């Protein structure tokens, strides 16, 4: 759940893990719907028969499908300054896809509050580092820094 905190409390959280999500399963239907939405029908994602003979032995989620889960996870563990009127997605910094997500795997997100920049006019830029893990695997699927801009 979204949590509003005083700025002083948020500053104390800089550099710490602020949330670990529950696991979420990525199934073939979701992969296919993402392919429909993006037009990315590469066989490694949408053709289970061909993918069975490919490098991973089954279909894998699109990297951008994995990345697109950041808002889903972040909304469950968001920390925002007290009195925030709205927040907007301000973009991403470094994004890396380190490990493919096989179909029917479960993923979760570990979120670290990386930095916070306060500016005049009540705007606060918050950066969070997301490490999207795959259940049972040591190497994460994705690591990305997400930026949000809060209007206080």
N, CA, C and O of each residue as an XYZ file, in Angstrom:
608
protein
N       0.831     -1.189      0.000
C       0.000      0.000      0.000
C       0.874      1.250      0.000
O       1.953      1.278      0.591
N       0.390      2.256     -0.662
C       1.072      3.546     -0.690
C       1.147      4.117      0.725
O       0.168      4.105      1.471
N       2.320      4.613      1.073
C       2.526      5.131      2.418
C       3.052      6.561      2.331
O       4.072      6.816      1.691
N       2.348      7.492      2.982
C       2.806      8.878      3.048
C       3.616      9.062      4.323
O       3.176      8.700      5.414
N       4.817      9.636      4.166
C       5.708      9.852      5.303
C       6.247     11.281      5.269
O       6.356     11.876      4.197
N       6.586     11.835      6.432
C       7.267     13.134      6.443
C       8.607     13.029      5.715
O       9.235     11.970      5.715
N       9.041     14.119      5.101
C      10.310     14.128      4.368
C      11.477     13.679      5.233
O      12.378     12.992      4.751
N      11.468     14.058      6.500
C      12.560     13.669      7.394
C      12.662     12.147      7.502
O      13.760     11.592      7.545
N      11.520     11.485      7.545
C      11.510     10.019      7.632
C      11.979      9.388      6.324
O      12.694      8.386      6.330
N      11.571      9.981      5.205
C      11.994      9.453      3.903
C      13.505      9.593      3.748
O      14.166      8.677      3.259
N      14.049     10.727      4.160
C      15.507     10.927      4.071
C      16.265      9.829      4.825
O      17.330      9.398      4.382
N      15.731      9.381      5.944
C      16.375      8.321      6.734
C      16.381      6.980      6.000
O      17.190      6.104      6.305
N      15.478      6.825      5.034
C      15.358      5.565      4.294
C      16.260      5.499      3.067
O      16.366      4.449      2.434
N      16.910      6.608      2.724
C      17.782      6.618      1.546
C      18.827      5.511      1.635
O      19.502      5.354      2.652
N      18.944      4.752      0.554
C      19.917      3.670      0.486
C      19.449      2.361      1.101
O      20.207      1.393      1.153
N      18.208      2.323      1.566
C      17.701      1.098      2.194
C      16.601      0.451      1.353
O      15.947      1.092      0.530
N      16.434     -0.821      1.594
C      15.348     -1.559      0.947
C      14.041     -1.148      1.622
O      13.889     -1.284      2.836
N      13.103     -0.645      0.823
C      11.845     -0.155      1.383
C      10.671     -1.095      1.159
O       9.616     -0.929      1.772
N      10.847     -2.092      0.275
C       9.722     -2.981      0.000
C      10.205     -4.222     -0.734
O      11.089     -4.147     -1.587
N       9.617     -5.362     -0.394
C       9.777     -6.604     -1.155
C       8.374     -7.092     -1.459
O       7.568     -7.305     -0.553
N       8.092     -7.265     -2.729
C       6.736     -7.646     -3.150
C       6.475     -9.134     -2.930
O       7.380     -9.908     -2.619
N       5.226     -9.502     -3.099
C       4.855    -10.908     -3.186
C       5.288    -11.430     -4.558
O       5.611    -10.652     -5.455
N       5.290    -12.738     -4.704
C       5.611    -13.359     -5.986
C       4.421    -13.228     -6.930
O       3.270    -13.283     -6.498
N       4.702    -13.055     -8.220
C       3.662    -12.957     -9.253
C       4.052    -13.884    -10.405
O       5.160    -13.805    -10.934
N       3.125    -14.760    -10.783
C       3.384    -15.723    -11.857
C       3.247    -15.060    -13.231
O       2.342    -14.260    -13.467
N       4.154    -15.411    -14.115
C       4.122    -14.955    -15.508
C       3.768    -16.164    -16.372
O       4.589    -17.063    -16.553
N       2.552    -16.185    -16.903
C       2.107    -17.330    -17.701
C       2.087    -16.996    -19.196
O       2.299    -15.851    -19.595
N       1.831    -18.015    -20.005
C       1.862    -17.838    -21.461
C       0.789    -16.871    -21.938
O       1.014    -16.120    -22.887
N      -0.372    -16.879    -21.295
C      -1.429    -15.946    -21.693
C      -0.966    -14.498    -21.534
O      -1.209    -13.672    -22.414
N      -0.309    -14.187    -20.429
C       0.180    -12.823    -20.224
C       1.259    -12.479    -21.261
O       1.277    -11.368    -21.792
N       2.138    -13.412    -21.543
C       3.173    -13.188    -22.557
C       2.529    -12.929    -23.914
O       2.944    -12.020    -24.635
N       1.522    -13.718    -24.265
C       0.834    -13.535    -25.550
C       0.117    -12.189    -25.624
O       0.143    -11.520    -26.656
N      -0.522    -11.799    -24.521
C      -1.221    -10.498    -24.502
C      -0.224     -9.344    -24.622
O      -0.521     -8.327    -25.250
N       0.963     -9.503    -24.016
C       1.996     -8.470    -24.158
C       2.454     -8.411    -25.618
O       2.659     -7.323    -26.155
N       2.614     -9.557    -26.257
C       2.984     -9.587    -27.677
C       1.918     -8.877    -28.511
O       2.247     -8.123    -29.427
N       0.654     -9.111    -28.200
C      -0.430     -8.422    -28.916
C      -0.350     -6.908    -28.726
O      -0.566     -6.146    -29.667
N      -0.040     -6.483    -27.511
C       0.014     -5.047    -27.214
C       1.207     -4.367    -27.876
O       1.123     -3.194    -28.242
N       2.309     -5.082    -28.035
C       3.537     -4.467    -28.548
C       3.860     -4.835    -29.988
O       4.677     -4.174    -30.629
N       3.222     -5.888    -30.504
C       3.555     -6.359    -31.843
C       4.854     -7.161    -31.888
O       5.374     -7.430    -32.972
N       5.378     -7.543    -30.739
C       6.623     -8.319    -30.666
C       6.262     -9.799    -30.564
O       6.019    -10.321    -29.476
N       6.233    -10.462    -31.721
C       5.831    -11.868    -31.788
C       7.022    -12.802    -32.012
O       6.878    -13.855    -32.633
N       8.184    -12.423    -31.513
C       9.356    -13.287    -31.683
C       9.033    -14.675    -31.117
O       8.457    -14.794    -30.036
N       9.406    -15.705    -31.848
C       9.044    -17.091    -31.499
C       9.478    -17.490    -30.100
O       8.821    -18.314    -29.465
N      10.565    -16.925    -29.609
C      11.060    -17.316    -28.287
C      10.067    -16.937    -27.181
O      10.145    -17.444    -26.063
N       9.137    -16.038    -27.513
C       8.112    -15.612    -26.562
C       6.765    -16.309    -26.785
O       6.081    -16.657    -25.823
N       6.385    -16.511    -28.050
C       4.994    -16.900    -28.331
C       4.800    -18.266    -28.983
O       3.661    -18.677    -29.206
N       5.864    -18.968    -29.288
C       5.732    -20.271    -29.955
C       6.312    -21.374    -29.062
O       7.493    -21.706    -29.167
N       5.465    -21.943    -28.176
C       5.969    -22.958    -27.237
C       6.632    -24.160    -27.921
O       7.613    -24.693    -27.404
N       6.111    -24.593    -29.074
C       6.699    -25.766    -29.744
C       8.113    -25.462    -30.241
O       9.033    -26.251    -30.023
N       8.282    -24.340    -30.899
C       9.602    -23.964    -31.406
C      10.550    -23.630    -30.247
O      11.725    -23.997    -30.274
N      10.031    -22.933    -29.233
C      10.858    -22.541    -28.084
C      11.337    -23.758    -27.295
O      12.379    -23.700    -26.642
N      10.581    -24.863    -27.349
C      10.994    -26.084    -26.650
C      12.335    -26.591    -27.175
O      13.065    -27.285    -26.466
N      12.651    -26.246    -28.407
C      13.916    -26.667    -29.015
C      14.928    -25.521    -29.054
O      16.004    -25.655    -29.638
N      14.582    -24.416    -28.441
C      15.459    -23.246    -28.428
C      16.404    -23.261    -27.231
O      16.495    -24.262    -26.520
N      17.095    -22.170    -27.013
C      18.147    -22.129    -25.981
C      17.649    -22.249    -24.542
O      18.430    -22.597    -23.657
N      16.363    -21.968    -24.286
C      15.860    -22.009    -22.909
C      14.893    -23.162    -22.652
O      14.442    -23.358    -21.523
N      14.573    -23.927    -23.699
C      13.719    -25.101    -23.542
C      12.236    -24.806    -23.388
O      11.428    -25.726    -23.262
N      11.876    -23.545    -23.398
C      10.477    -23.110    -23.298
C      10.428    -21.636    -23.645
O      11.468    -21.003    -23.829
N       9.231    -21.087    -23.736
C       9.115    -19.659    -24.014
C       9.599    -18.850    -22.812
O       9.627    -19.330    -21.679
N       9.974    -17.621    -23.100
C      10.397    -16.695    -22.044
C       9.605    -15.394    -22.185
O       9.140    -15.046    -23.271
N       9.464    -14.698    -21.082
C       8.794    -13.401    -21.102
C       9.661    -12.381    -21.833
O      10.889    -12.462    -21.796
N       9.025    -11.435    -22.487
C       9.734    -10.310    -23.076
C      10.451     -9.548    -21.945
O       9.914     -9.426    -20.844
N      11.629     -9.051    -22.209
C      12.307     -8.226    -21.218
C      11.461     -7.028    -20.814
O      11.399     -6.661    -19.640
N      10.810     -6.424    -21.805
C       9.983     -5.257    -21.499
C       8.710     -5.634    -20.735
O       8.146     -4.795    -20.033
N       8.257     -6.870    -20.861
C       7.143     -7.332    -20.018
C       7.598     -7.379    -18.564
O       6.881     -6.939    -17.665
N       8.779     -7.908    -18.345
C       9.331     -7.939    -16.989
C       9.464     -6.510    -16.455
O       9.041     -6.221    -15.335
N      10.043     -5.631    -17.248
C      10.227     -4.238    -16.852
C       8.888     -3.558    -16.566
O       8.787     -2.740    -15.652
N       7.873     -3.894    -17.341
C       6.568     -3.236    -17.186
C       5.888     -3.579    -15.863
O       4.873     -2.975    -15.517
N       6.428     -4.533    -15.128
C       5.870     -4.858    -13.809
C       6.306     -3.877    -12.725
O       5.771     -3.913    -11.617
N       7.255     -3.012    -13.017
C       7.705     -2.059    -12.007
C       6.546     -1.242    -11.440
O       6.448     -1.144    -10.217
N       5.662     -0.648    -12.245
C       4.546      0.105    -11.648
C       3.634     -0.776    -10.791
O       3.145     -0.335     -9.750
N       3.406     -2.006    -11.221
C       2.568     -2.936    -10.455
C       3.155     -3.157     -9.062
O       2.451     -3.056     -8.058
N       4.440     -3.457     -9.017
C       5.095     -3.698     -7.730
C       5.243     -2.402     -6.930
O       5.000     -2.386     -5.723
N       5.639     -1.327     -7.594
C       5.891     -0.058     -6.903
C       4.620      0.495     -6.261
O       4.678      1.079     -5.179
N       3.488      0.319     -6.909
C       2.237      0.830     -6.338
C       1.882      0.139     -5.032
O       1.169      0.701     -4.200
N       2.368     -1.057     -4.854
C       2.102     -1.785     -3.614
C       3.022     -1.338     -2.479
O       2.666     -1.465     -1.307
N       4.210     -0.814     -2.821
C       5.175     -0.454     -1.790
C       5.664      0.978     -1.869
O       6.738      1.301     -1.364
N       4.874      1.846     -2.507
C       5.308      3.233     -2.706
C       5.405      3.999     -1.391
O       4.571      3.861     -0.495
N       6.433      4.794     -1.316
C       6.600      5.745     -0.220
C       6.630      7.129     -0.858
O       7.434      7.395     -1.751
N       5.750      7.999     -0.391
C       5.698      9.348     -0.945
C       5.695     10.368      0.190
O       5.298     10.060      1.313
N       6.141     11.583     -0.116
C       6.134     12.626      0.918
C       4.709     12.994      1.343
O       3.785     13.011      0.530
N       4.559     13.285      2.619
C       3.277     13.758      3.123
C       2.834     14.976      2.327
O       3.642     15.833      1.970
N       1.537     15.035      2.056
C       0.975     16.183      1.348
C       1.135     16.127     -0.153
O       0.851     17.108     -0.839
N       1.585     14.997     -0.681
C       1.757     14.880     -2.126
C       0.404     14.986     -2.825
O      -0.542     14.272     -2.491
N       0.333     15.887     -3.797
C      -0.893     16.077     -4.576
C      -0.999     15.044     -5.693
O      -2.077     14.528     -5.988
N       0.157     14.754     -6.312
C       0.214     13.719     -7.351
C       1.661     13.342     -7.585
O       2.579     14.087     -7.245
N       1.848     12.174     -8.171
C       3.171     11.750     -8.618
C       3.056     11.341    -10.081
O       2.014     10.863    -10.528
N       4.136     11.535    -10.810
C       4.165     11.111    -12.210
C       5.419     10.280    -12.452
O       6.437     10.436    -11.777
N       5.313      9.403    -13.427
C       6.450      8.625    -13.894
C       7.380      9.598    -14.611
O       6.965     10.270    -15.555
N       8.625      9.679    -14.174
C       9.576     10.617    -14.750
C      10.595      9.916    -15.642
O      11.429     10.567    -16.271
N      10.526      8.590    -15.694
C      11.405      7.852    -16.590
C      12.235      6.800    -15.889
O      11.988      6.440    -14.738
N      13.222      6.321    -16.616
C      14.115      5.275    -16.129
C      15.551      5.678    -16.387
O      15.856      6.369    -17.359
N      16.419      5.240    -15.509
C      17.844      5.344    -15.767
C      18.314      3.960    -16.189
O      17.580      3.252    -16.878
N      19.466      3.573    -15.813
C      20.053      2.310    -16.240
C      19.079      1.137    -16.067
O      18.536      0.912    -14.986
N      18.877      0.405    -17.156
C      18.036     -0.792    -17.155
C      18.860     -1.932    -17.735
O      19.486     -1.795    -18.785
N      18.847     -3.058    -17.034
C      19.568     -4.228    -17.527
C      18.684     -5.464    -17.384
O      18.055     -5.679    -16.349
N      18.649     -6.275    -18.453
C      17.959     -7.564    -18.429
C      19.035     -8.629    -18.254
O      19.763     -8.942    -19.197
N      19.134     -9.180    -17.059
C      20.253    -10.049    -16.709
C      19.959    -11.536    -16.859
O      20.883    -12.340    -16.980
N      18.676    -11.911    -16.852
C      18.318    -13.317    -16.855
C      16.906    -13.448    -17.430
O      16.008    -12.729    -16.992
N      16.682    -14.342    -18.395
C      15.337    -14.483    -18.951
C      14.363    -15.082    -17.934
O      14.746    -15.855    -17.055
N      13.103    -14.704    -18.082
C      12.041    -15.212    -17.214
C      11.289    -16.306    -17.975
O      10.503    -15.998    -18.871
N      11.518    -17.585    -17.633
C      10.811    -18.673    -18.317
C       9.314    -18.626    -18.014
O       8.895    -18.220    -16.930
N       8.530    -19.045    -18.987
C       7.082    -19.107    -18.798
C       6.756    -19.885    -17.523
O       7.435    -20.855    -17.185
N       5.725    -19.455    -16.833
C       5.221    -20.042    -15.584
C       6.166    -19.841    -14.389
O       6.005    -20.482    -13.350
N       7.146    -18.949    -14.546
C       7.988    -18.567    -13.414
C       7.262    -17.526    -12.579
O       6.291    -16.910    -13.021
N       7.755    -17.347    -11.368
C       7.250    -16.283    -10.509
C       8.348    -15.243    -10.327
O       9.522    -15.572    -10.161
N       7.933    -13.975    -10.364
C       8.876    -12.875    -10.156
C       8.423    -12.030     -8.970
O       7.245    -12.011     -8.613
N       9.383    -11.335     -8.371
C       9.064    -10.360     -7.334
C      10.070     -9.219     -7.439
O      11.075     -9.312     -8.143
N       9.772     -8.150     -6.725
C      10.583     -6.939     -6.809
C      11.112     -6.553     -5.441
O      10.372     -6.523     -4.458
N      12.404     -6.259     -5.391
C      13.036     -5.672     -4.201
C      13.318     -4.216     -4.554
O      14.003     -3.923     -5.534
N      12.781     -3.309     -3.742
C      12.879     -1.882     -4.061
C      13.745     -1.176     -3.020
O      13.524     -1.297     -1.815
N      14.731     -0.441     -3.514
C      15.612      0.362     -2.675
C      15.391      1.831     -3.045
O      15.365      2.184     -4.224
N      15.233      2.673     -2.038
C      15.153      4.113     -2.270
C      16.570      4.613     -2.511
O      17.360      4.726     -1.573
N      16.892      4.914     -3.766
C      18.265      5.231     -4.167
C      18.657      6.672     -3.878
O      19.734      6.940     -3.345
N      17.779      7.590     -4.232
C      18.092      8.999     -3.991
C      16.828      9.840     -4.059
O      15.773      9.397     -4.513
N      16.980     11.074     -3.589
C      15.859     12.005     -3.561
C      16.429     13.403     -3.764
O      17.398     13.795     -3.113
N      15.809     14.151     -4.683
C      16.247     15.514     -4.960
C      15.051     16.444     -4.784
O      14.031     16.302     -5.458
N      15.196     17.386     -3.880
C      14.128     18.354     -3.624
C      14.436     19.629     -4.403
O      15.578     20.086     -4.426
N      13.415     20.200     -5.042
C      13.616     21.447     -5.771
C      12.528     22.445     -5.393
O      11.538     22.107     -4.743
N      12.744     23.675     -5.819
C      11.781     24.725     -5.528
C      10.447     24.393     -6.185
O      10.388     23.674     -7.183
N       9.399     24.924     -5.614
C       8.073     24.691     -6.185
C       7.425     23.407     -5.707
O       6.415     22.979     -6.266
N       7.989     22.784     -4.682
C       7.371     21.591     -4.121
C       7.494     20.343     -4.964
O       6.634     19.465     -4.901
N       8.543     20.252     -5.745
C       8.772     19.056     -6.559
C       9.886     18.226     -5.928
O      10.928     18.745     -5.529
N       9.633     16.927     -5.853
C      10.625     16.021     -5.275
C      10.813     14.854     -6.236
O       9.882     14.097     -6.512
N      12.028     14.726     -6.735
C      12.376     13.627     -7.632
C      12.902     12.477     -6.779
O      13.859     12.634     -6.022
N      12.263     11.331     -6.915
C      12.668     10.157     -6.139
C      13.103      9.060     -7.098
O      12.412      8.751     -8.069
N      14.264      8.476     -6.806
C      14.780      7.371     -7.604
C      14.727      6.102     -6.769
O      15.175      6.077     -5.622
N      14.174      5.051     -7.359
C      14.128      3.755     -6.696
C      14.783      2.714     -7.597
O      14.560      2.688     -8.807
N      15.589      1.863     -6.987
C      16.223      0.781     -7.735
C      15.390     -0.476     -7.536
O      15.104     -0.883     -6.410
N      15.009     -1.077     -8.648
C      14.169     -2.277     -8.653
C      15.004     -3.467     -9.101
O      15.598     -3.457    -10.179
N      15.040     -4.478     -8.266
C      15.693     -5.738     -8.623
C      14.589     -6.778     -8.723
O      14.036     -7.215     -7.714
N      14.277     -7.168     -9.947
C      13.208     -8.137    -10.177
C      13.825     -9.528    -10.195
O      14.595     -9.886    -11.086
N      13.456    -10.294     -9.179
C      14.001    -11.634     -8.981
C      13.092    -12.685     -9.606
O      11.898    -12.463     -9.811
N      13.688    -13.829     -9.901
C      12.952    -15.003    -10.379
C      13.025    -16.051     -9.282
O      14.108    -16.383     -8.801
N      11.870    -16.569     -8.887
C      11.842    -17.560     -7.816
C      12.742    -18.742     -8.163
O      12.646    -19.311     -9.250
N      13.621    -19.104     -7.220
C      14.487    -20.261     -7.389
C      15.758    -19.999     -8.184
O      16.545    -20.918     -8.414
N      15.967    -18.759     -8.606
C      17.174    -18.452     -9.368
C      17.987    -17.391     -8.629
O      17.432    -16.462     -8.044
N      19.299    -17.544     -8.664
C      20.178    -16.614     -7.960
C      20.282    -15.275     -8.687
O      20.276    -14.219     -8.055
N      20.377    -15.322    -10.001
C      20.572    -14.118    -10.801
C      19.217    -13.460    -11.094
O      18.295    -14.144    -11.539
N      19.074    -12.146    -10.855
C      17.788    -11.492    -11.102
C      17.474    -11.371    -12.587
O      18.361    -11.468    -13.435
N      16.210    -11.161    -12.883
C      15.771    -10.972    -14.264
C      16.129     -9.583    -14.768
O      16.538     -9.415    -15.916
N      15.972     -8.596    -13.905
C      16.097     -7.213    -14.341
C      16.496     -6.340    -13.161
O      16.064     -6.564    -12.030
N      17.324     -5.347    -13.440
C      17.636     -4.305    -12.465
C      17.452     -2.974    -13.187
O      18.004     -2.760    -14.266
N      16.670     -2.084    -12.579
C      16.393     -0.792    -13.212
C      16.197      0.281    -12.153
O      15.689      0.021    -11.062
N      16.611      1.492    -12.502
C      16.335      2.632    -11.635
C      15.164      3.404    -12.234
O      15.213      3.855    -13.378
N      14.122      3.541    -11.437
C      12.899      4.216    -11.861
C      12.827      5.587    -11.179
O      13.192      5.731    -10.012
N      12.359      6.576    -11.915
C      12.245      7.929    -11.387
C      10.776      8.324    -11.290
O       9.997      8.086    -12.213
N      10.412      8.919    -10.182
C       9.069      9.480    -10.039
C       9.201     10.890     -9.506
O      10.104     11.194     -8.727
N       8.290     11.745     -9.934
C       8.298     13.135     -9.522
C       7.043     13.397     -8.710
O       5.923     13.254     -9.202
N       7.251     13.785     -7.454
C       6.144     14.082     -6.562
C       5.917     15.583     -6.514
O       6.863     16.364     -6.422
N       4.651     15.976     -6.578
C       4.265     17.382     -6.461
C       3.630     17.564     -5.093
O       2.551     17.039     -4.818
N       4.318     18.319     -4.237
C       3.854     18.511     -2.855
C       3.248     19.898     -2.714
O       2.795     20.267     -1.631
